[in-house]
């Protein structure tokens, strides 16, 4: 695998927990159509992305960001930890990392956008790619998205818009799909679920 170029991917702390627990094996990302897309027709084409129509009636192809067999390194909320130094010691050119998803200590956390590759602790192998409308997700796939992972709820699934700062869920939804809709809106902004955008579905396994 030395010659394989690894690509970055970002996840929230809640989804990092689901990956580490083995409860998340899918992720969905909005398809970003080029400016020439006329907004009319989209033709899913499996791991080859999708075809879309343009104003003059021609079809163009749009490939997903990640392809089958790609190796991804995960970027997450983190902080850098310098080792304790004695007076007069030279500052080392290395540091350890701590991660918000699995740390109970308060740190000055850094956005995952800025995580360097060497700070990543998780690698994923893309096993399948497809394109579909967001709301076509099934109950089974919602579970594979990590819905409910990490929450002790007697009945129902968590409403991700109603999780307090201590990680306690104060409201539940009846189905995994309804729960996923609240997670999608929390990540992508209120009303995003209702837009029912086209998304690339990436299936993966942790390696």
C-alpha positions as CSV (number, residue, x, y, z in Angstrom):
1,X,0.0,0.0,0.0
2,X,3.0,2.3,0.0
3,X,2.2,3.6,-3.5
4,X,-1.4,4.3,-2.8
5,X,-2.3,7.9,-2.3
6,X,-4.5,8.3,0.8
7,X,-7.3,10.9,0.8
8,X,-8.7,12.8,3.7
9,X,-12.2,12.7,5.0
10,X,-13.9,14.6,7.9
11,X,-16.2,13.2,10.5
12,X,-17.9,14.6,13.6
13,X,-17.0,13.4,17.0
14,X,-20.2,11.4,17.3
15,X,-19.6,9.6,14.1
16,X,-16.0,8.9,15.1
17,X,-17.3,7.1,18.1
18,X,-19.6,5.0,15.9
19,X,-16.7,4.1,13.6
20,X,-14.5,3.1,16.5
21,X,-17.3,1.0,17.9
22,X,-17.8,-0.8,14.6
23,X,-21.3,0.7,14.2
24,X,-20.7,2.9,11.2
25,X,-19.8,1.6,7.7
26,X,-21.5,4.2,5.4
27,X,-21.4,7.9,4.9
28,X,-23.3,10.2,2.5
29,X,-22.0,13.4,1.0
30,X,-23.9,15.9,-1.1
31,X,-23.2,15.7,-4.9
32,X,-21.8,19.1,-6.0
33,X,-22.9,19.6,-9.5
34,X,-20.9,21.9,-11.8
35,X,-22.4,25.2,-13.0
36,X,-23.5,23.6,-16.4
37,X,-26.0,21.3,-14.7
38,X,-29.5,22.4,-15.8
39,X,-31.2,20.9,-12.7
40,X,-33.3,18.5,-14.8
41,X,-32.0,14.9,-15.1
42,X,-29.6,12.8,-13.1
43,X,-28.7,9.2,-14.0
44,X,-27.0,7.2,-11.2
45,X,-24.1,5.1,-12.5
46,X,-22.9,3.1,-9.5
47,X,-19.3,3.5,-8.6
48,X,-18.8,5.6,-11.7
49,X,-20.8,8.4,-10.2
50,X,-23.6,9.8,-12.2
51,X,-24.5,11.4,-15.5
52,X,-26.4,14.7,-15.6
53,X,-28.0,16.9,-18.2
54,X,-26.9,20.3,-19.4
55,X,-28.8,23.1,-21.1
56,X,-28.1,21.9,-24.7
57,X,-29.4,18.4,-23.9
58,X,-26.0,16.7,-23.6
59,X,-25.1,14.4,-20.8
60,X,-22.0,14.9,-18.7
61,X,-20.4,12.6,-16.2
62,X,-19.6,13.5,-12.6
63,X,-17.3,11.2,-10.6
64,X,-17.4,10.9,-6.8
65,X,-14.6,12.3,-4.7
66,X,-13.7,8.8,-3.4
67,X,-13.6,5.6,-5.5
68,X,-13.8,1.9,-4.7
69,X,-10.6,0.7,-3.1
70,X,-9.5,4.2,-2.1
71,X,-7.8,4.5,1.3
72,X,-8.9,7.4,3.4
73,X,-7.4,8.9,6.5
74,X,-9.9,10.3,8.9
75,X,-9.7,13.9,10.2
76,X,-11.4,14.7,13.5
77,X,-11.5,17.4,16.2
78,X,-8.1,17.2,18.0
79,X,-5.4,18.9,20.0
80,X,-1.7,18.6,20.1
81,X,0.0,17.5,23.3
82,X,3.6,18.5,24.0
83,X,5.5,16.2,26.4
84,X,6.4,17.7,29.8
85,X,9.8,19.3,29.6
86,X,12.4,20.1,32.3
87,X,14.0,23.6,32.5
88,X,16.7,23.8,29.9
89,X,15.5,21.0,27.7
90,X,15.1,21.6,24.0
91,X,11.6,21.6,22.7
92,X,11.1,18.3,20.7
93,X,10.0,18.5,17.1
94,X,7.2,15.9,17.7
95,X,4.0,15.8,19.7
96,X,1.2,13.5,20.7
97,X,-2.4,14.0,19.8
98,X,-5.6,13.8,21.8
99,X,-9.1,13.5,20.3
100,X,-12.3,15.1,21.4
101,X,-14.5,12.0,20.6
102,X,-12.6,9.8,23.2
103,X,-11.3,12.3,25.7
104,X,-12.9,13.5,28.9
105,X,-10.3,16.2,29.5
106,X,-11.0,19.8,28.5
107,X,-8.5,21.0,25.9
108,X,-8.4,23.8,23.4
109,X,-9.8,21.8,20.6
110,X,-8.8,22.3,16.9
111,X,-11.1,21.9,14.0
112,X,-10.7,18.7,12.0
113,X,-10.1,20.8,8.9
114,X,-6.6,21.5,10.3
115,X,-5.6,18.0,11.3
116,X,-2.4,16.9,9.7
117,X,-2.2,13.5,8.1
118,X,0.2,12.2,10.8
119,X,-2.3,13.0,13.4
120,X,-5.0,10.7,12.0
121,X,-5.6,7.5,13.9
122,X,-8.2,5.9,11.6
123,X,-8.0,4.6,8.1
124,X,-10.9,3.5,5.9
125,X,-11.1,1.3,2.8
126,X,-13.9,2.3,0.4
127,X,-15.7,-0.9,-0.6
128,X,-18.6,0.5,-2.7
129,X,-19.9,3.7,-4.1
130,X,-23.3,4.7,-5.4
131,X,-25.4,7.7,-6.1
132,X,-29.0,8.2,-4.9
133,X,-31.5,10.7,-3.6
134,X,-30.9,11.5,0.1
135,X,-34.4,10.4,1.2
136,X,-34.1,7.0,-0.5
137,X,-32.0,5.8,2.4
138,X,-33.4,2.6,4.0
139,X,-33.8,1.8,7.7
140,X,-30.9,-0.7,7.4
141,X,-28.6,1.8,5.8
142,X,-29.5,4.3,8.5
143,X,-28.2,1.8,11.1
144,X,-25.0,1.5,8.9
145,X,-24.7,5.2,9.1
146,X,-24.2,4.8,12.9
147,X,-27.6,6.0,13.9
148,X,-28.2,5.4,17.7
149,X,-24.6,4.4,18.4
150,X,-23.5,5.4,21.8
151,X,-26.9,6.2,23.2
152,X,-28.8,4.2,25.8
153,X,-32.4,4.7,24.9
154,X,-35.2,2.3,26.0
155,X,-37.3,3.0,22.9
156,X,-36.8,4.9,19.7
157,X,-33.8,6.5,18.2
158,X,-32.0,9.7,19.2
159,X,-33.0,13.1,17.9
160,X,-29.6,14.6,17.1
161,X,-31.0,18.2,17.4
162,X,-31.8,17.5,21.1
163,X,-28.5,16.3,22.5
164,X,-27.2,18.5,25.4
165,X,-23.6,19.4,26.1
166,X,-23.2,16.3,28.3
167,X,-24.2,14.0,25.4
168,X,-27.6,13.2,26.8
169,X,-30.4,12.8,24.3
170,X,-33.6,14.6,25.4
171,X,-35.9,13.6,22.6
172,X,-36.3,10.4,20.5
173,X,-37.6,9.5,17.0
174,X,-39.7,6.5,16.1
175,X,-37.5,5.2,13.2
176,X,-33.9,5.2,12.3
177,X,-34.7,7.2,9.2
178,X,-36.4,10.0,11.2
179,X,-33.4,10.0,13.5
180,X,-31.0,10.2,10.5
181,X,-33.0,13.2,9.2
182,X,-32.2,15.1,12.4
183,X,-28.5,14.2,12.2
184,X,-28.4,15.3,8.6
185,X,-30.0,18.7,9.5
186,X,-27.6,19.1,12.4
187,X,-24.6,18.6,10.2
188,X,-25.8,20.3,7.0
189,X,-28.1,23.0,8.4
190,X,-31.8,23.0,9.2
191,X,-34.0,22.2,6.2
192,X,-31.3,20.3,4.4
193,X,-33.1,17.0,4.7
194,X,-36.2,18.4,3.0
195,X,-34.1,19.5,0.0
196,X,-33.6,15.8,-0.8
197,X,-30.4,16.4,-2.6
198,X,-28.5,13.8,-4.7
199,X,-25.8,12.2,-2.6
200,X,-22.8,9.9,-3.1
201,X,-23.0,6.9,-0.8
202,X,-19.7,5.6,0.4
203,X,-19.5,2.2,2.0
204,X,-16.3,1.5,3.9
205,X,-14.5,-0.7,6.4
206,X,-12.0,0.3,9.0
207,X,-8.5,-1.0,8.4
